């Protein structure tokens, strides 16, 4: 695959991401990541850096957003619902 095609594919994957859930700690985020990846669903975090610098949460500043590809969103939601039961 050429470099241009690889860049285009990566950009397309970035724009196809949808927010799945917000959590308040890196441990919970990693548990969810493990669950999703065990089912073949890649996931990405946003907001983890703040907690690595300041290990506390205040006024939503420490939340971690978990994103999955749009095509996997419904399956990922069902997996989380089953996990909570």
N, C-alpha and C positions, 0 to 999 in steps of 0.2 A: 504494500500500500504506500502510495506516495505521501510525502510530508503534508501536502495541501489537503489530501483526502483525510488524513489522520486528524489534522486541525479542525476540519469541517465536522467530522464525526464527534470530536470532543465538544465542540461548541453546540452541536445539536443536542447532545446528551445533557449539557448544562442547562439549556433552555427548556428541556423536557422534564425537569425536576419539579416535584410538587411537595409541599410541606405535609408531612404525615402527622407529626405530634411535637409538642414542646414538653421538655422535661426539665427538672431542676438540679440534676447532678450528673456528673460523668459516669458514675457507676450504673445508674439506670439507663443512660444512653448506650453504654457498652452492652448491657444485657439485651436491649432491643436490637442493637446492631447484630449481635450474635444470633438472635432468633431469626431476623430477616435474612442474614447471609446463609444460615443453615437451610433456608428454603430457596436459595439462589437469587435473592433480591438484594442488589447493592444499595447501600444507603450512605448518606453524607451528612456531616454535622456542620452547623453554623452556630457560633457563639461559645465554643469551648475554650477559646484563648483566655477570655476574662477569668474563668474559674481556675485556670492553671496559674495565673498571676495572683489572684485574690480568691482564696478558697472559701467564699461565702456568697450568699445571694441576698440582694436587697432590691426591692421595687422592680423586679423583673430583669435586672441587669445580669443575673447569672443563669438565665434560662438557656437551654440548648435546643435548637430547632433541628429536627431530623427530617431529611428530605429523601424521597425515593423517586425513581423514574415514573413518569405519569402512567405508563402502561402497567406498572405493578402496584399502583396506589390502592385499588380496591382489595386486592389480595392481601396487601400489607395491613390494611385496616382490619380485615377479618382475622388475621393472625393475632393482632393486638387484642381484639375483642375476646378471642378464645383464651389468650394468655391471662386476661383479667378474671375470667370465670374460673 
